[in-house]
Amino acid sequence: MKAVRLSRSLIRADLVPSKSPPAAPTRHHGATPELFSASEKSERRFWEFFTAHIRNPNTRVAYLAAVRRFAEWCEGRGIMLDRVEPVPEETSLDEIERIHI
């Protein structure tokens, strides 16, 4: 198989990655999910996690999207934050889906 080399002139400007990373999530990125807004402390911890503990901006944005989906899933089933427990590390995703979904 022959390797293909693209000329830089063929790459459109709008396809070139931005030099500036995505902005860190803040309260301006939307409302706090209901799951995490039950108390001032849980809401503060929610935003603190995304703004202070994840250094990579792309990771922050991806984690925020995943956590929002999880919160919507919980809210749709009436699950409150105090009922959410960590899953043992050795538990597989297939097992979790079989048990809980």
C-alpha positions, 0 to 999 in steps of 0.5 A, spaced: 500 500 500 502 506 497 503 512 503 499 518 501 502 525 502 497 531 502 500 538 500 498 543 505 495 547 500 489 542 500 488 542 507 482 548 508 483 553 513 477 551 517 479 544 518 486 546 521 485 545 529 484 551 533 490 554 536 486 556 542 483 550 547 476 550 548 474 554 554 474 551 561 466 549 563 463 554 567 456 556 570 456 560 563 456 553 560 449 551 562 445 550 568 448 545 573 444 538 572 438 537 577 442 531 580 448 536 583 443 542 585 440 539 591 445 543 595 449 548 595 455 544 597 454 539 591 453 544 586 459 547 588 463 541 588 460 539 581 463 546 578 469 545 582 471 538 579 470 541 572 474 548 573 480 546 578 481 538 578 481 537 570 487 540 567 486 538 559 481 543 556 478 537 551 478 532 557 474 537 561 469 538 556 468 531 554 467 529 562 462 535 562 458 532 557 458 525 559 456 527 566 450 531 564 448 525 560 449 521 566 445 526 570 439 526 565 439 518 566 439 519 573 433 524 573 429 520 568 429 514 573 428 519 579 435 517 582 437 522 587 445 523 588 445 520 595 443 513 592 449 513 587 454 509 589 461 508 586 462 501 582 467 496 584 473 497 579 473 490 577 466 490 575 465 490 567 461 495 563 457 489 560 455 487 567 453 494 569 448 494 563 445 488 565 444 489 572 442 496 572 439 498 565 
